[in-house]
C-alpha cells in the first residue's frame, strides 16, 4: 500500500515546533544592544589663577607666595564623584605669569567614569562642586582661582 498524498500532507503538518525560553534579563540586554550610545568619561580641563599679590615668578613659570606657597607646577588636582570617590587625578602645570601679574596654571584630568555630580580639589584648598550639567554646558572646562 502506497502512502497517499493526503497522508504525506498530514505527516508534514505535524512538524514539531521548538520553544526556547529566554530569561528576562537576557531579553532586555538583547533588545537594548545598540540602542544607547556609549557614555565616555569626560576629560576636565581648565586653568587655576593666582592674583599678582598671591604669587611670584616670570613669563616662564610662577608659583604661589605666602599662604599660597603650596600652589606650584605639580600641585595635585583630584576629581571626586557624587559618592565622594576619586574618579580622576592630575596636576597643575605650565605656569606662566601673565601681563598684569596673575599666575596661571593649566590643568587636565582624565576621569574614569561619568558622574552626576563632581567635586574638584586643587592641593589642600577644598573641593569645589559642579553638577554634570554645569560641566557639560561649559565643555568640561573650569576656571578656578582666588580673589
N, C-alpha and C positions, 0 to 999 in steps of 0.2 A: 504494500500500500504506500503510495507516494504522498508526501505531505502536500496539502493543498495550499493555495495562495493565502487563503483565509487563516490557516494555522500559522503560517510564517509571519503574517502581519500581527497576529495575536501575540506570538512569542516575542517579536521585536517591540511591541508596545509595553512589555513588562520590563523594560530596561531599568536596572537598578540605579537609583539616584543616591549619591553620597552627600551627606550633610556634614559640614565642617563647623565646629564651634570655634569662634574667635573671642578670646577673653576681652571684656570691655576696654581695659587699658590699652591693649594692643590695637584694638579697633580705633580708639581715639588717636593713638600715635600714627597709625596708617593714614587716617583722614587729615591729620594736620601737617604731615610732612610737606614742606614746601609752601605752606600757607602763611607762615610768619617769617619775615626777614630776620636774619641773624643780627642780634644786638651786640655791637662791638664795644668793648670798654673804652672810655674816652681817654684821650691824651690831653692833659690840662697844661696849658702854657700861660705865660704872663710875665709880669715884672713886679719887683719889690723895690720901693723907693724910700730912701732916707733923705730928709731935708738937709740943706747945706750945713746947718749948725749941729747936725747929728752924725756927721761923717767927715772923713778927710781922705785925700788921695788926689789922683790926677785923671786925665782922659784915658789912661791905660788901665787903671784899676783903682778901687777905693774900698773903704770899709767903714763900719760904724765907729763912733768915738764915744768916750764916756760911758754912759749907761747903755749904749748901743754897740759896745765893742765886741759883742758876740756875733754881730752880723757882718759876714765877710764871704768871699767866694768859698764854697764848700759847706756853708751852713745847711743843715738838713731841712728838707721840705717834706712833710708827711701828709698824706690824704687818708681820711677815715670815711667809712660809710655810715649809714643811719644806725647801725648797731655798734658804733664806736670801734669797729675793726679796721685795721690798716689795710688799705687796698692799693696803696702806691707810695713810693718814696723817690725822692730826687734830691737835688741840692741847688743852692744859688750859684750862679756862675756868670762869667763875662761882665764883671762890674766895670762901670765907667762913670766918671764924674762928668756930668753934663754942664753945658753953659748955664750959668745961674747957680751952680754949686750942688745940685742934687746928685746923690749917688744912686745909680740904677743898676739892679741885678736882674738877670734873666732866670727864669725857672721853667722846667719842663718835667712833668711827672706822668709816666705811663701807669694807668690803673689796671688792676687785674680783673675787675668786674664792674659793670654799671651799678649805680645806686640810685635811690630815690632822694637821698639827702647826702650832702658832702660836707666835710669839715677840713679846712686846710690849715696846717700849722707850720710856721717858719721858726726854726730854732726852738726856744723856750718862750715864745711870745704869745702862746694861747691859740686856740682853734677858732677860725673864722667860718661861720656857717653859710652854706649855699644850697639852695634847692636844685634838683636836677634840671628843672625848667629854667631857672635863672642862669645856670652854667650853659645849658644848651642854647638859650637865646643869645648869649654872649660868645658863642662859638668856642666854648670851653677855655676862654681867656680870662684871666684875673689880673687885677691891678691892685697890688697891696702896698701898704706903707703906713707911716705915722705922720700925724700933723704936728 
